Amino acid sequence: MKGSIRQRSKGSWEIRVDIGKDPTTGKRMRHIETIRGGKRDAQRRQAALLVEIERGGLVKQDKRLTLGQFLTDWCQDLPSRCAPTTEAGYRFIVGQYLIPKLGALPLGQLQPRHVRDYLTSLYQAGISGRSLSNLNRLHHYRLLHKALNDAVRQGYVARNVCDAIDPPPKETKEMSTLAPHEVPKFLAAAQEAPFPYYTLFYTMLLSALRRSEALGLSWGALDLDLCELWVKQALYRVKGKYVIRPYLKTSKSRRRVDLLPRLSLVLRDYRAKVERQRASLEKPLTDDDLVFSHPDGSPLDPGVVTHMFIKTVRRADLSIRLHDLRHSYTSLMLAAGVDMKQISTNLGHASIGITFDTYAHLLPGMGKAAAQRLEKFLEPWLPPVEMSTKCQQIGETRIRA
């Protein structure tokens, strides 16, 4: 950071500091102010300004730039930063909600009360005439928070006003999973679905693939001899067009998943059927072809996949969503005693903390086991405790259970 001090008159000093480039024009920006007092007063003020600039607290704002203009420009970079479905959701919120309600405000004049009033309006009536759930309001808050973080980094504003208000409370929905005895019931119903949906649902259940990951899986990412697959890309349908993109969800989403030997056998048999189909169409199967597709190799519609799954669970008299197959995979792995770290790797979570926070409730008795281990560890140092006959009977009953 550069700065200078110049005496204008007796007891008057001009301070100039460089605050970086204008994000819009690329020109250098300077902050100039006059201070009364001695030279040391001017030096102290200059030092304070330099510290403020270093912390991002002194920004030369473009009063003409509105929040709507910034968000419109911000959306232009979304294709390189998120999945197509996420991009479409962001553009919808920006275009249908944020710009109509807050877009006319100058970006530099946006205050916490504006964001708070906006979120309150979504709860009370909604801009579209209907109230939005806390989860939807949370999506709006997170989008605006993310965009304003970029505005701070680019030097448009000094702070993110979203940090000054509490986000809408996150709604926790009860997780639905398949119990071990329900797995054969689900698979029997899936066998009645048209080709290739049985194998698709079988694979998603026993590998924890998301819908987009399973539909984007290519034969080149499968090694049935080593019983493994690589999650490298995902398939989406946006505005009627199919998009296959390298997987961008998190750095750990691109991952290797070890397959159950039984699943490898199912996929090997499935591949033989696909090869016969392609041979009849005189289209040899290649490593770049999608594993789950129509006979001619064209992608499956994600919406149709979800519809077929709904029909399957209705036949099985079950009540789960397609994404609950991931939850079912996790619950079955935990029941089998698999290490949480390995489960987190297979799920493609960014950290084991996410896995633990999401699925800790599936570990029954974990708190009691921890308490018992602590008591056993401290037993040599704890004074003896006299226990009544009733307490002894209760303890013995629990131990036998």
DOLUMSE-953927 format. One record per residue (C-alpha): x, y, z; residue number from 1. Coordinates in steps of 0.5 Angstrom, whole numbers, plus 2048, in hexadecimal, padded with zeros to 3 digits. Last residue first. Layout:
<rs>
> X,Y,Z,NUM;
...
</rs>
This chain:
<rs>
> 7C3,78F,836,401;
> 7C7,78A,83C,400;
> 7CB,791,83D,399;
> 7C4,795,83E,398;
> 7C1,790,843,397;
> 7C7,78F,847,396;
> 7C7,797,848,395;
> 7C0,797,84A,394;
> 7C1,792,84F,393;
> 7C7,795,852,392;
> 7C3,79C,852,391;
> 7BE,798,856,390;
> 7C3,795,85B,389;
> 7C5,79C,85C,388;
> 7CC,79E,85A,387;
> 7D2,7A0,85E,386;
> 7D7,7A4,85A,385;
> 7DF,7A2,85B,384;
> 7E3,7A8,85A,383;
> 7E6,7A9,853,382;
> 7ED,7A8,851,381;
> 7ED,7A1,84E,380;
> 7E7,7A2,84B,379;
> 7E8,7A8,847,378;
> 7EA,7A4,840,377;
> 7E3,7A0,841,376;
> 7DF,7A6,843,375;
> 7E1,7A9,83D,374;
> 7E0,7A3,838,373;
> 7D9,7A2,83B,372;
> 7D7,7AA,83A,371;
> 7DA,7A9,833,370;
> 7D6,7A3,832,369;
> 7CF,7A6,835,368;
> 7D1,7AC,830,367;
> 7D1,7A7,82A,366;
> 7CB,7A3,82B,365;
> 7C8,7A4,825,364;
> 7CD,7A6,81F,363;
> 7C8,7A9,81A,362;
> 7C7,7AF,81D,361;
> 7CE,7B1,81B,360;
> 7CC,7B1,814,359;
> 7CC,7B8,812,358;
> 7D1,7BB,817,357;
> 7D6,7B5,816,356;
> 7D6,7B5,80E,355;
> 7D7,7BD,80E,354;
> 7DC,7BC,814,353;
> 7E0,7B7,80F,352;
> 7E1,7BC,80A,351;
> 7E0,7BE,803,350;
> 7DB,7B9,802,349;
> 7DC,7B4,7FD,348;
> 7D7,7AF,7FF,347;
> 7DD,7A9,7FF,346;
> 7E2,7AE,802,345;
> 7DD,7AF,808,344;
> 7DB,7A8,809,343;
> 7E3,7A6,809,342;
> 7E3,7AB,80F,341;
> 7DD,7A9,812,340;
> 7E0,7A2,813,339;
> 7DC,79C,811,338;
> 7D8,798,816,337;
> 7D3,795,812,336;
> 7CD,799,815,335;
> 7D2,79F,813,334;
> 7D2,79D,80C,333;
> 7CA,79C,80C,332;
> 7C9,7A3,80E,331;
> 7CE,7A6,809,330;
> 7CB,7A2,803,329;
> 7C4,7A4,806,328;
> 7C6,7AB,806,327;
> 7C8,7AB,7FF,326;
> 7C2,7A7,7FD,325;
> 7BE,7AD,800,324;
> 7C0,7B1,7FA,323;
> 7BA,7AD,7F6,322;
> 7B5,7AF,7FC,321;
> 7B2,7AA,801,320;
> 7AC,7A7,803,319;
> 7AB,7A0,801,318;
> 7A5,79B,7FF,317;
> 7A9,798,7FA,316;
> 7A5,79A,7F4,315;
> 7A5,7A1,7F7,314;
> 7AD,7A0,7F7,313;
> 7AD,79E,7F0,312;
> 7A8,7A4,7ED,311;
> 7AC,7A9,7F1,310;
> 7B3,7A6,7EE,309;
> 7B0,7A7,7E7,308;
> 7AE,7AE,7E8,307;
> 7B5,7B0,7EB,306;
> 7B8,7AC,7E5,305;
> 7B3,7B0,7E0,304;
> 7B5,7B7,7E3,303;
> 7BD,7B5,7E2,302;
> 7BC,7B3,7DB,301;
> 7C0,7AE,7D9,300;
> 7C6,7AF,7D4,299;
> 7C6,7AD,7CD,298;
> 7CA,7A7,7CB,297;
> 7C5,7A4,7C6,296;
> 7C3,79F,7CB,295;
> 7C1,7A4,7D0,294;
> 7C6,7A6,7D5,293;
> 7C9,7A3,7DC,292;
> 7D0,7A2,7DB,291;
> 7D2,7A8,7D6,290;
> 7D6,7A7,7D0,289;
> 7DD,7AA,7D1,288;
> 7E0,7A3,7D2,287;
> 7DD,7A0,7CB,286;
> 7D8,79C,7CA,285;
> 7D7,79A,7C2,284;
> 7D1,79D,7BF,283;
> 7CF,798,7B9,282;
> 7C7,799,7BC,281;
> 7C7,791,7BE,280;
> 7CE,792,7C0,279;
> 7CC,797,7C5,278;
> 7C7,793,7C8,277;
> 7CB,78D,7C9,276;
> 7D0,792,7CC,275;
> 7CB,794,7D1,274;
> 7C9,78D,7D3,273;
> 7D0,78B,7D4,272;
> 7D1,792,7D8,271;
> 7CC,790,7DD,270;
> 7CF,789,7DE,269;
> 7D5,78D,7E0,268;
> 7D1,792,7E4,267;
> 7CE,78D,7E8,266;
> 7D4,789,7EA,265;
> 7D8,790,7EC,264;
> 7D2,791,7F0,263;
> 7D3,78A,7F4,262;
> 7DB,78B,7F5,261;
> 7D8,792,7F8,260;
> 7DC,798,7F5,259;
> 7E1,79C,7F7,258;
> 7E0,7A3,7F6,257;
> 7E5,7A8,7F3,256;
> 7E4,7AF,7F4,255;
> 7E3,7B6,7F0,254;
> 7DE,7B9,7F6,253;
> 7E4,7BA,7FA,252;
> 7E6,7C1,7F7,251;
> 7DF,7C3,7F8,250;
> 7D9,7C3,7F3,249;
> 7DD,7C4,7ED,248;
> 7DC,7BE,7E9,247;
> 7DE,7BE,7E2,246;
> 7D8,7C0,7DE,245;
> 7D3,7BC,7DA,244;
> 7CD,7C1,7D8,243;
> 7C7,7BE,7D5,242;
> 7C2,7C4,7D2,241;
> 7BB,7C5,7D3,240;
> 7BC,7CB,7D7,239;
> 7C1,7C8,7DC,238;
> 7C2,7C0,7DC,237;
> 7C8,7BE,7E0,236;
> 7CD,7B9,7DF,235;
> 7D3,7B8,7E4,234;
> 7DA,7B7,7E3,233;
> 7E0,7B3,7E7,232;
> 7DE,7AE,7EC,231;
> 7E2,7A9,7EB,230;
> 7E0,7A1,7EB,229;
> 7E3,79B,7EF,228;
> 7E2,794,7EF,227;
> 7E9,792,7EC,226;
> 7E7,78E,7E7,225;
> 7E1,792,7E6,224;
> 7E5,799,7E4,223;
> 7E0,79E,7E3,222;
> 7E2,7A5,7E1,221;
> 7E3,7A3,7DA,220;
> 7DB,7A1,7DA,219;
> 7D9,7A8,7DB,218;
> 7D5,7AA,7E1,217;
> 7D1,7B1,7E0,216;
> 7CB,7AE,7E2,215;
> 7CD,7AB,7E8,214;
> 7D1,7B2,7EA,213;
> 7CB,7B6,7E9,212;
> 7C6,7B1,7ED,211;
> 7CB,7B1,7F3,210;
> 7CF,7AB,7F3,209;
> 7CF,7A7,7FA,208;
> 7D2,7A1,7F7,207;
> 7CD,79B,7F9,206;
> 7C7,79F,7F9,205;
> 7C9,7A3,7F3,204;
> 7CB,79D,7EF,203;
> 7C5,799,7F1,202;
> 7C1,79F,7EE,201;
> 7C4,79F,7E8,200;
> 7C4,798,7E7,199;
> 7BD,798,7E8,198;
> 7BC,79E,7E3,197;
> 7BF,79B,7DD,196;
> 7BA,798,7DA,195;
> 7B3,799,7DD,194;
> 7B1,799,7E4,193;
> 7AE,792,7E7,192;
> 7B5,790,7E9,191;
> 7B5,796,7EE,190;
> 7AF,793,7F2,189;
> 7B3,78D,7F3,188;
> 7B9,792,7F5,187;
> 7B5,796,7FA,186;
> 7B2,790,7FE,185;
> 7B9,78D,7FE,184;
> 7BC,794,801,183;
> 7B6,794,806,182;
> 7B9,78F,80B,181;
> 7C0,793,80B,180;
> 7BC,799,80D,179;
> 7BB,79E,808,178;
> 7BC,7A5,80A,177;
> 7B8,7AC,80B,176;
> 7BB,7B2,80E,175;
> 7B6,7B6,812,174;
> 7B7,7BD,80F,173;
> 7BB,7C3,813,172;
> 7B9,7CA,811,171;
> 7BE,7CF,812,170;
> 7BD,7D5,815,169;
> 7BD,7DB,811,168;
> 7C4,7DE,811,167;
> 7C6,7E3,817,166;
> 7C7,7EA,815,165;
> 7CE,7EE,815,164;
> 7D2,7E9,810,163;
> 7CD,7EB,80B,162;
> 7CF,7F2,80A,161;
> 7D6,7EF,807,160;
> 7DB,7F5,808,159;
> 7DF,7FA,805,158;
> 7DB,7FA,7FE,157;
> 7DE,7FA,7F7,156;
> 7E5,7F7,7F8,155;
> 7E5,7F1,7F4,154;
> 7E5,7ED,7FB,153;
> 7DF,7F1,7FE,152;
> 7DB,7F0,7F8,151;
> 7DD,7E8,7F8,150;
> 7DB,7E8,7FF,149;
> 7D4,7EB,7FD,148;
> 7D3,7E6,7F8,147;
> 7D4,7E0,7FD,146;
> 7CF,7E4,802,145;
> 7CA,7E5,7FD,144;
> 7CA,7DE,7FB,143;
> 7CA,7DC,802,142;
> 7C4,7E0,804,141;
> 7C0,7DE,7FE,140;
> 7C1,7D7,800,139;
> 7BF,7D8,807,138;
> 7B9,7DB,805,137;
> 7B7,7D4,801,136;
> 7B9,7D0,807,135;
> 7B5,7D5,80C,134;
> 7AF,7D3,807,133;
> 7AC,7D9,802,132;
> 7A6,7DC,803,131;
> 7A1,7DD,7FD,130;
> 7A0,7E3,7F9,129;
> 7A6,7E3,7F4,128;
> 7AA,7E8,7F8,127;
> 7A8,7E4,7FE,126;
> 7A3,7E5,803,125;
> 7A6,7E5,80A,124;
> 7AC,7E1,80A,123;
> 7AE,7E4,803,122;
> 7AD,7EB,806,121;
> 7B1,7E9,80C,120;
> 7B7,7E7,808,119;
> 7B7,7EE,804,118;
> 7B6,7F2,80B,117;
> 7BC,7EE,80E,116;
> 7C0,7F0,807,115;
> 7BE,7F7,807,114;
> 7BF,7F8,80F,113;
> 7C6,7F5,80E,112;
> 7C8,7FB,809,111;
> 7C9,7FC,802,110;
> 7CC,803,800,109;
> 7D2,801,7FD,108;
> 7CE,7FC,7F8,107;
> 7C9,802,7F6,106;
> 7C2,7FF,7F7,105;
> 7BE,7FE,7F1,104;
> 7BF,7F6,7F1,103;
> 7BC,7F5,7F8,102;
> 7B5,7F3,7F7,101;
> 7B5,7F1,7EF,100;
> 7BC,7F0,7EF,99;
> 7BC,7EB,7F5,98;
> 7B6,7E7,7F3,97;
> 7B5,7E5,7EC,96;
> 7BB,7E6,7E9,95;
> 7C0,7E5,7EE,94;
> 7BC,7DF,7F1,93;
> 7BB,7DC,7EA,92;
> 7C3,7DD,7E8,91;
> 7C5,7D9,7EE,90;
> 7C0,7D3,7ED,89;
> 7C3,7D3,7E6,88;
> 7CA,7D3,7E8,87;
> 7C9,7CE,7ED,86;
> 7C6,7C9,7E8,85;
> 7CC,7CB,7E3,84;
> 7D1,7C9,7E9,83;
> 7D5,7CF,7EC,82;
> 7DB,7D3,7EB,81;
> 7DD,7D4,7E3,80;
> 7D5,7D4,7E1,79;
> 7D4,7DA,7E7,78;
> 7D9,7DF,7E4,77;
> 7D3,7E3,7E0,76;
> 7CF,7E2,7E6,75;
> 7D3,7E8,7EA,74;
> 7D2,7ED,7E4,73;
> 7CB,7EC,7E5,72;
> 7CC,7EC,7ED,71;
> 7D0,7F3,7EC,70;
> 7CB,7F6,7E8,69;
> 7C5,7F4,7ED,68;
> 7C9,7F7,7F3,67;
> 7CA,7FD,7EF,66;
> 7D0,801,7ED,65;
> 7D0,808,7EC,64;
> 7D3,80A,7F3,63;
> 7D9,806,7F1,62;
> 7DC,806,7F8,61;
> 7E3,807,7FA,60;
> 7E5,802,7FF,59;
> 7E8,803,806,58;
> 7E7,7FD,80A,57;
> 7EA,7F7,807,56;
> 7EF,7F5,80C,55;
> 7F5,7F8,809,54;
> 7F1,7FE,807,53;
> 7EF,800,80F,52;
> 7F7,7FE,810,51;
> 7F9,803,80B,50;
> 7F4,808,80E,49;
> 7F6,808,815,48;
> 7FD,809,813,47;
> 7FB,80F,80F,46;
> 7F8,812,815,45;
> 7FE,811,819,44;
> 802,814,814,43;
> 7FD,81A,814,42;
> 7FD,81B,81C,41;
> 805,81A,81C,40;
> 805,820,817,39;
> 801,825,81B,38;
> 7FA,826,81B,37;
> 7F4,827,816,36;
> 7F3,821,812,35;
> 7F1,821,80A,34;
> 7EF,81B,806,33;
> 7F1,817,800,32;
> 7EF,810,7FE,31;
> 7F2,80E,7F7,30;
> 7F0,809,7F2,29;
> 7F4,806,7EC,28;
> 7F0,805,7E6,27;
> 7EE,7FE,7E4,26;
> 7E7,801,7E2,25;
> 7E2,7FD,7E5,24;
> 7E6,7F9,7EB,23;
> 7E9,800,7EC,22;
> 7F0,7FF,7EE,21;
> 7F4,7FF,7F5,20;
> 7F3,804,7FB,19;
> 7F9,808,7FA,18;
> 7F9,80D,800,17;
> 7F9,815,800,16;
> 7FA,819,806,15;
> 7F9,821,806,14;
> 7FC,824,80C,13;
> 7F9,82B,810,12;
> 7FC,82E,816,11;
> 800,833,812,10;
> 7FE,832,80B,9;
> 7FD,82D,806,8;
> 803,828,809,7;
> 803,822,804,6;
> 803,81B,807,5;
> 804,815,802,4;
> 801,80E,801,3;
> 803,807,7FE,2;
> 800,800,800,1;
</rs>
